[in-house]
Amino acid sequence: MDKKYTIKDIAKMAGVSKGTVDRVLHNRGKVSPTALEKINEVLNVIDYEPNLIARNLKSTKVYRICVLLPDPEIDPYWLPCVNGIQDAIAEFKAYSVIIETHYFNPESKKSFLKTHETIIEKSPDAVLLAPLFHKETIEIIKQYDELGIMVNTFNNQVESSSIKSFVGQDLYKSGRVAASLMKLILPKGQLAIIHIDESLKNAVHMQEKEKGFRNYFEETKLSDFTLTTLKLKNSNIETKFSAFLEENPDLSGIFITTSKAYQIATILSSFKNKKIALIGYDLIEKNVNFLNDGLLHFLIHQNQKRQAYLGVSTLVDHFLFRKEIPDTILLPIDIINVENASFYVS
């Protein structure tokens, strides 16, 4: 039952030459219909599975995958992605694949497009990118498609028929999860949904979260809650948010749609008489510190490390082992509080 069949064994059983079997197994050269039928009958009987690893080691083709990633030194949210990519590089280092990461300034469309041009010069087989800038992302994906370069995206989703796969979370449902958590904390009250730098990037990303958050309260008919949206830019966060607090003295809960909940928590820490429930995203160090201090109640973990790893590894598996790439890979929506944060951080 556990016998490992060789090409010689299959050829003998099918009554054909070893060369004919080799052409069938490796899909190269012409084979007569009669010989093909005989070989397939034998393969079905012995339940033959090709040794894809051995096949890859014989390949002379070297695949190049480029990752277009925001610079984690500018925005620490992306640092776990670097670790995920490094995991993929370590896993596939024995194979004929090159994985390169190219960084751009997440605050600069010009930097995003310049890094894209650098990648074009590399003539990669595939690109994995985090589409921060929606319009520019659509434009460069069209260029990749025209050049026959496969594209996977992660973290932010954009609509394009040229994208092979998306890895991330269901943003609408993550907004609903945040709303259900807020309902657990508060019996009623005034709530604020805060977007930071929506006009610059991630507009669709943030709006889907807000949509899910609002729909939860609408569908469950929780009339004891009122919802307000506040849009902030990094240049005026403290001034505008402090003014918002003065104008809304009954504010009891805040949902921050980005990884920058720590910016809001920092300001609130100076208002000793304010007890406001905070829910945000991502296990970056500053957020975790405020979570441990009790100023942040919940964080939704988007597992950007796993997103980046899967974005790369599905491309490698496709090129090396002919595996199909799923259109969408959705990761679980992990809820983090002070009790389990150390498990995720470690």
Secondary structure, DSSP 8 states (H G I E B T S, - for coil): ------HHHHHHHHTS-HHHHHHHHTT-S---HHHHHHHHHHHHHHT----HHHHHHT----EEEEEEEE-TTT-GGGHHHHHHHHHHHHHTTTSSEEEEEEEE-TT-HHHHHHHHHHHHHH--SEEEE---SHHHHHHHHHHHHHTT-EEEEESS----TTEEEEEE--HHHHHHHHHHHHHHH-SSEEEEEEEESTTTS-HHHHHHHHHHHHHHHHHTT-TTEEEEEEEE-GGGHHHHHHHHHHH-TTEEEEEE-SS-HHHHHHHHTT-TT---EEEEE---HHHHHHHHHTS--EEEE--HHHHHHHHHHHHHHHHHH-----SEEE---EEE-TTTHHHHH-
